Amino acid sequence: MKKITALLCVLLCVVWCTACESSQKQSRLAKLPPPERDGSPFGIDVNINMTTIDNWLERPDVAYFDLRMFRDPAEFCALGQPADLTRTLPGFRIIPFPYLAYLGPMPVAEAYDGDRLFEVVWGTDYRGQILEITPNYLESEIILNDIFPKDKAIFLMCGGAGYSALTRGLLIHMGWDENLIYLVGGNWFYEGNRGIDMAVSGDNPEIATWRVNHIFIDFEYLEPVD
């Protein structure tokens, strides 16, 4: 009995020390500045963006999302940028915005127009203002709530910042706190040293999907709204 009691005491001490260490680590983190949009069309954050993002990675108080498709049918090559997701950053989960909602007008041709959780009527500034939104599936709001937390800061990244701006508009319209949402910009313009290479060389280059955490939505198993 004494041995069991001693063992329980040791286990409790380990748990307590681990919790204390985690709490101390979080208290040492630099405080997140409030979101502040710059003057660009997308409204990229002034303080946390592709220039400074390396200083804000892998925080327990932040949920990170990359809104790109692994292979995007949109002809971004016309803008001089890759359509394939060839690089991302540590901690960012891949959840393509085109699977979440209707894209609205795009500056390039052949944009994705397949299954998506929501239909959206965008305002004149389609990057943020929503005039009307309709779920395509009974599970649409459940999925959105399961993916994006409401008790953490949310960092949004994509290629050029367009998908991120659309996601910010969608989340705010659906009830997320805009003071917790940061549009950190487009990975096309990242020049840091923390990038995760997603391109696998070879005769038929592949995207290394296994190197990152990505979210798969199987629309076949969702219940359409009548």
Residue pairs with C-beta under 8 A, 6 or more apart in sequence:
22 60
25 60
26 60
26 61
29 59
29 61
30 55
32 48
32 56
32 61
32 62
32 153
32 182
33 47
33 48
34 179
35 45
35 178
35 179
35 180
35 181
35 182
35 183
36 45
36 46
36 47
37 43
37 44
37 45
37 46
37 183
38 44
38 45
38 46
38 49
40 161
41 127
42 127
42 160
42 161
42 162
42 164
42 165
42 183
43 127
43 128
43 165
43 168
43 183
44 161
44 183
44 184
44 185
45 182
45 183
45 184
45 185
48 56
48 155
48 182
48 184
49 184
49 185
50 184
50 185
50 186
50 187
50 189
50 190
50 191
50 192
51 191
53 89
53 155
53 157
53 184
53 185
53 190
53 192
53 194
54 192
54 193
54 194
56 62
56 155
56 184
57 64
57 89
57 90
57 91
57 194
58 90
58 91
61 152
61 153
62 91
62 152
62 153
62 154
62 155
63 93
63 148
63 149
63 152
63 153
63 154
63 155
64 89
64 91
64 92
64 93
64 155
64 157
65 92
65 93
65 94
65 95
65 147
65 148
65 154
65 155
65 156
65 157
65 167
66 85
66 88
66 89
66 92
66 93
66 94
66 95
66 157
66 158
66 187
66 212
67 95
67 96
67 97
67 156
67 157
67 158
67 163
67 164
67 166
67 167
68 85
68 94
68 96
68 97
68 158
68 159
68 163
68 187
69 85
69 96
69 98
69 99
69 112
70 84
70 85
70 94
70 96
70 198
70 207
70 209
70 214
71 83
71 84
71 85
71 207
72 83
72 84
72 85
72 96
72 98
72 112
73 83
73 110
73 111
73 112
74 83
74 106
74 108
74 109
74 110
74 111
74 112
75 83
75 108
75 109
75 110
76 82
76 83
76 108
76 159
76 160
77 83
78 108
78 109
79 107
79 108
79 160
81 159
81 160
81 188
82 159
82 188
84 198
84 199
84 207
85 94
85 159
85 198
85 207
86 197
86 198
86 199
86 207
87 187
87 190
87 195
87 196
87 197
87 198
87 199
88 94
88 157
88 187
88 195
88 196
88 198
88 212
89 157
89 187
89 190
89 194
89 195
89 196
90 194
90 196
92 155
92 157
92 212
93 212
93 213
93 214
93 215
94 212
94 213
94 214
94 215
95 147
95 214
95 215
96 112
96 163
97 103
97 158
97 163
97 164
97 166
97 167
98 111
98 112
98 114
98 116
98 163
99 115
99 116
99 117
99 217
100 116
100 117
100 118
100 144
100 167
100 170
101 116
101 117
101 118
101 119
101 120
101 133
101 166
101 170
102 116
102 118
102 119
102 120
102 122
103 111
103 112
103 113
103 166
104 120
104 122
104 126
104 166
105 122
105 126
107 162
115 136
115 219
116 136
117 135
117 136
117 137
117 140
117 143
117 144
117 217
118 133
118 134
118 135
118 136
118 140
118 170
119 133
119 134
119 135
119 136
120 130
120 132
120 133
120 134
120 170
121 130
121 131
121 132
121 133
122 129
122 130
122 131
122 169
123 129
123 130
123 131
126 166
127 162
127 165
127 166
127 169
128 165
128 166
128 168
128 169
128 172
129 169
130 169
130 170
130 173
133 170
133 173
133 174
134 225
135 141
135 225
136 224
136 225
137 219
137 222
137 223
137 224
137 225
138 222
138 223
138 224
138 225
139 222
139 223
140 222
140 225
141 174
143 217
144 170
144 171
144 174
147 215
148 154
148 171
148 176
150 175
150 176
150 177
150 180
152 180
153 180
153 181
153 182
154 171
154 176
154 180
154 181
154 182
155 182
155 184
156 164
156 167
156 168
156 181
156 182
156 183
156 184
157 164
157 184
157 185
157 186
157 187
158 164
158 186
158 187
159 186
159 187
159 188
160 186
160 188
160 189
161 183
161 185
161 186
162 186
164 183
164 184
164 185
164 186
165 183
168 178
168 181
168 183
171 181
172 178
172 181
187 195
196 211
196 212
197 208
197 211
198 207
198 208
198 209
198 211
198 212
199 205
199 207
199 208
200 206
200 207
200 208
